[in-house]
């Protein structure tokens, strides 16, 4: 992974949230289908001799199921859209890790980006100023850039 990219996984919606949204979505679709089924069964039986109170109850049940289904459907869509928006806004910058290299003899210091395999007191190549002495890694640290301070006037 390159140094200043976002970490993998920050652009994804949480698996738990996605599982809950899918379950609510399925239940809302089932509720809407049941509402249609109850309404159509009430319409088909209205031509036969059935009490009007039973037809009213079927219409009321179908209405409640339809409202529950539509609310659950809209809530699940809202949750998905909000989760995607928040995931897109989240960016984690990986700070640069720096390595300090010193010559044992002349004390020349150089700083470079961290490379895999670096560790403190690791012997490296010969010093460019004094070729008979090896250089040593003396420090490994992350380079933190301070945020700009804003002053209210």
Buried (B, 14 or more C-beta within 10 A) or exposed (E): EEEEEEEEEEEEBEEEEBEEBEEBBEBBBEBBEBBBEBBEEBEEEBEEEEEEEEBEEBBEBBEEBBEBBBEBBEBBBEBBEEBEEEBEEEEEEEEBBBBBBBBBEEEBEEEEEBEEEBEEEBEBEEBEEBEEBBBBBBEBEEEEEEEEEEEEE
